[in-house]
């Protein structure tokens, strides 16, 4: 009996010790788990913070990247807001007396078109067709019936009258941003343009074409959904390398008969064409140099005109008289 009692006692003591040890082991395991979870949580936070710091550092480095293109800052150097009641003749001249080119085409005594321009345009520029009204420069295009002009002392009939102005001998720009805000005229054949020629160039007397020409825009009245920007560089054979194409098709909510902005940004590397602030065409000087030595290194004067193509009148002149209104012309230089 004593032996059995002794065995039972020893068994109870052993079980008690095992239970105690198991409890301690369980508590230790729980603590280990809790510590592990705490460490894992702290590690996750650390990783998140580290990732955030790395992201911020990358962002900082990116903003400090010397190769990143900086936004160009422009300084206004010349402008006309057309707020006076007459044209500022210290800035502009009327297109007349062969300056900078012939005034236009007319009919001879037999009623045949005398094509002074070489591409059968139908307009003749008159200063009376250029006015300042309500803060705008207005060029009016009219169908004429019995209008005559003096050509070499003789009266000659013209088909249509229009207007044009220029800054030759008064203002020229070499590189920068040239911008106009304007509405376009309507009618098949209307051909308004804002363009430039090298300073001092006179088409009426020069034996060769202008070395360079930048067309900030040309608009064609039979397609008022399109904006054209072009450049021409004279080649060694006195013909032009013309950089055409990449015309802009305007958005559905845009209307060329309402006010829009037209511009070029011109520097030593390229010319960019913009419509309402968005770039739609680029021309690199490297591309120009492959065709011509005239890589737009000359100062240019400005011209505004509404020409009339040979097709003018095909719609029965239903839109005439029609007008081009210019709100402003501004020229900027890089700061």
Beta strands, then each sheet from edge to edge (+ up, - down):
strand 1: 74-80
strand 2: 93-94
strand 3: 106-107
strand 4: 113-114
strand 5: 123-125
strand 6: 130-133
strand 7: 136-143
strand 8: 148-151
strand 9: 154-157
strand 10: 160-162
strand 11: 164-166
strand 12: 176-183
strand 13: 190-198
strand 14: 212-218
strand 15: 226-234
strand 16: 240-243
strand 17: 248-249
strand 18: 260-266
strand 19: 270-275
strand 20: 278-284
strand 21: 300-308
strand 22: 322-334
sheet 1: 1+ 22- 7+ 6-
sheet 2: 1+ 22- 12+ 18- 19+ 20-
sheet 3: 1+ 22- 7+ 10- 5-
sheet 4: 2+ 11- 21+ 13- 14+ 15- 16+
sheet 5: 2+ 11- 21+ 13- 14+ 15- 17+
sheet 6: 3+ 4-
sheet 7: 8+ 9-
end
